[in-house]
């Protein structure tokens, strides 16, 4: 299976590569390009914005979207940059999936889209999302990208033999 993973060189992407690389052909999209064992290629972000006919990408069976702008603990990033990257980029990647022949789209959001801290010992599906700050707010805004799908915690949609799986608050 050909799998494209955005944020391939991040924490989760690196571990996912390790778990999947023995049985699949893994391609990445990221802002850095280190070579990794059994990673076919890392593309820059500009490749996703090309028309599919012009970008010379292999056909992917699945797209796993992990990339995003992480919370800035030093408070140096503008609020707009979170929305441009976390909301805008996810919409671009989802549109890329819709134009592609990939059969699976998997997206993971962040707990920060639901709450800035966990009340009690665990965060449950009953929480009413109340993000604090641009990082969490940009993540919760993604619900509009996937608003045609019922449910507010996670969903899977079968559409024309394509599955869309998202974990959202």
Secondary structure as UniProt FT lines:
FT   STRAND          2..6
FT   TURN            7..9
FT   HELIX           11..20
FT   TURN            21..23
FT   STRAND          25..29
FT   TURN            37..38
FT   STRAND          39..43
FT   HELIX           45..49
FT   TURN            52..54
FT   STRAND          62..65
FT   TURN            73..74
FT   HELIX           79..82
FT   HELIX           83..89
FT   HELIX           90..99
FT   STRAND          104..108
FT   HELIX           111..113
FT   TURN            125..126
FT   HELIX           133..140
FT   HELIX           141..144
FT   TURN            145..148
FT   STRAND          154..159
FT   TURN            160..161
FT   STRAND          162..167
//
